[in-house]
Amino acid sequence: MKDQSRESMEFDVVIVGAGPSGLSAAIKIRQLAIENNLPDLSVCVVEKGSEVGA
C-alpha cells in the first residue's frame, strides 16, 4: 500500500478566493493585526484559478 501522507501548514486565517474582496480582506486583517500588536498572525489566500482573481 502506498504511503498517503500529506503536507500541511497551519494558518490563523484562511480566505477562499483571491478576487478584490478576498485580497482586501487579507490586507485589512494584516493591518488590524499589526495595529493590535499581533505581527505574527498568519493569513493565507487560496485561489483555485491559475492566477489571482481568476
C-alpha positions in Angstrom: 0.0 0.0 0.0 1.3 3.4 -0.9 2.0 6.0 1.8 -0.8 8.6 1.7 1.0 11.2 3.8 0.2 14.9 3.0 2.0 18.0 3.8 0.1 20.5 5.9 0.5 24.1 7.0 -1.3 26.0 9.8 -2.7 29.5 9.4 -4.6 31.7 11.7 -6.9 33.0 8.9 -7.7 31.3 5.5 -9.5 33.3 2.9 -11.0 31.5 -0.1 -10.9 33.5 -3.3 -8.3 35.9 -4.4 -10.7 38.4 -6.0 -10.9 42.0 -5.0 -12.8 41.3 -1.8 -10.6 38.4 -0.7 -7.4 40.4 -1.2 -8.8 43.4 0.5 -9.9 41.3 3.5 -6.4 39.8 3.8 -4.8 43.2 3.7 -7.2 44.6 6.3 -6.8 41.6 8.6 -3.0 42.1 8.5 -3.3 45.8 9.1 -5.5 45.2 12.1 -3.1 42.5 13.4 -0.2 45.0 13.2 -2.2 47.8 14.9 -3.1 45.4 17.7 0.4 44.1 18.2 -0.2 40.7 16.6 2.5 40.8 13.9 2.8 37.0 13.8 -0.8 36.5 12.7 -0.7 34.4 9.5 -3.1 34.9 6.7 -3.5 32.6 3.7 -5.4 33.4 0.5 -6.5 30.4 -1.6 -7.4 30.7 -5.2 -8.4 27.8 -7.4 -7.7 29.7 -10.7 -4.4 29.8 -12.4 -3.9 33.5 -11.4 -5.0 35.9 -8.7 -8.7 36.8 -9.2 -9.3 34.2 -11.9 
